[in-house]
């Protein structure tokens, strides 16, 4: 598979989006007027969401690259990602927060999930690009050695 390395600006923008989204969510959670167990719930939800989305992206990418992925794990990754979003939605619907606060948490959550997928994709693309370059360099060195041996 011919993999193109992501541009530096896209990589930086993805990392910045993840930091901004997760940071805003954390600051909002710290400043929210809610019980400690509620804050813990929302913290667990974002951590679960970030993990499940990265896992889903990796599973999809593995499948596209022909790397064997079990069907049950593929399904679990989709279900887990859906549950993470559903748990936040249910929590926000039932939360005693202003509508603007609910919107803030939802937007920071979605930004964080999207950015996590983007950062993971960039890491994977860079790794694949380095492997492609190393493989092509190795092949060209082998060809040069064969030419030297023939002379």
C-alpha angles and dihedrals in degrees: 000000000000106000122192117208115242116249118260092241092054091049092050092046091051093050091045091051091051092049093045094046097045092039093051090047091050094046090047090049092048092050096041118114098233139113119279092246089055091051089050090052092053092045091052090047094056093045090049091046094050092049095046094049094049089047091049092049091049092049093050092047092048090052092050091050092050095251109147113252122178115246092230092055091047090053093044091053091055094044092046092052090049092049092050091055093041093051092053091047093050091045093051094046090054096039121110093231135122115265090246090055091050090051091048093053092045094050094045089048094050092045090051094049093048092047092049090055091047094049091048090050091051092050091050093046092050091049091049092047092052090049091049091050092048091049094049091046090050091049093049090049090052091051091050091050090051091052091051091049091050092054 
